[in-house]
Amino acid sequence: MKPLQLAFAAGLLGVLFLVILPRWARQPRMRAALERHEAHGVNGGATYYTDSPAALAGLQSIRELKQEQPDLFWKLRD
């Protein structure tokens, strides 16, 4: 990639992350969605689902259901 193309791509990414996404997050619909996720314990900054307490709680619930009722879900390899 040519240096000018690389600089242009980096500039576009910078504008996206530093200007467009923060403005979008302040929009009423997006703000409501972010607040709803936060109220349910979903961490929007989580890198993996295991970083989110809500996802871990859901996974634990599934494990408990599977233990109580082994035939509830289709056969999965453990």
C-alpha positions in Angstrom: 0.0 0.0 0.0 1.3 3.4 -0.9 2.0 5.8 1.9 -0.6 8.3 0.7 -3.3 5.5 0.6 -2.2 4.4 4.1 -2.5 7.9 5.4 -5.9 8.3 3.8 -7.2 5.0 5.3 -5.9 6.0 8.7 -7.6 9.4 8.4 -10.9 7.8 7.5 -10.7 5.4 10.4 -9.8 8.4 12.7 -12.8 10.4 11.5 -15.0 7.3 12.0 -13.9 6.6 15.5 -13.4 10.1 16.7 -16.2 12.0 15.0 -19.0 9.8 13.5 -19.4 7.1 16.2 -19.4 9.5 19.2 -22.1 11.6 17.4 -24.1 8.5 16.7 -23.9 7.4 20.3 -25.5 10.7 21.3 -28.6 10.1 19.1 -31.7 9.3 21.2 -32.3 5.9 19.7 -28.7 4.8 20.1 -28.5 6.3 23.6 -31.6 4.4 24.6 -30.2 1.1 23.3 -26.9 1.7 25.1 -28.7 2.4 28.4 -30.9 -0.7 27.9 -27.8 -2.8 27.4 -26.1 -1.3 30.4 -29.2 -1.9 32.6 -29.1 -5.6 31.6 -25.4 -5.8 32.5 -24.1 -6.0 28.9 -20.7 -4.4 28.6 -20.5 -2.8 25.2 -16.7 -2.5 25.5 -16.3 -6.2 26.1 -13.8 -7.8 23.7 -15.2 -11.3 24.1 -18.6 -12.5 25.3 -16.8 -13.9 28.4 -15.9 -10.3 29.4 -19.6 -9.5 29.8 -21.2 -10.4 33.1 -24.6 -10.8 31.4 -23.3 -13.3 28.9 -21.6 -15.3 31.7 -24.9 -15.4 33.7 -26.7 -16.6 30.6 -24.1 -19.3 30.0 -24.4 -20.4 33.6 -28.2 -20.6 33.3 -27.8 -22.8 30.2 -25.4 -25.1 32.0 -27.8 -25.5 34.9 -30.6 -26.3 32.5 -28.5 -28.8 30.7 -27.5 -30.5 34.0 -31.1 -30.6 35.2 -32.6 -31.8 31.9 -29.9 -33.4 29.8 -32.3 -34.0 26.8 -33.6 -30.5 26.7 -31.1 -29.4 24.0 -29.8 -31.3 21.1 -26.8 -33.5 21.7 -23.7 -31.4 22.0 -20.2 -32.7 22.6 -18.7 -31.6 25.9 
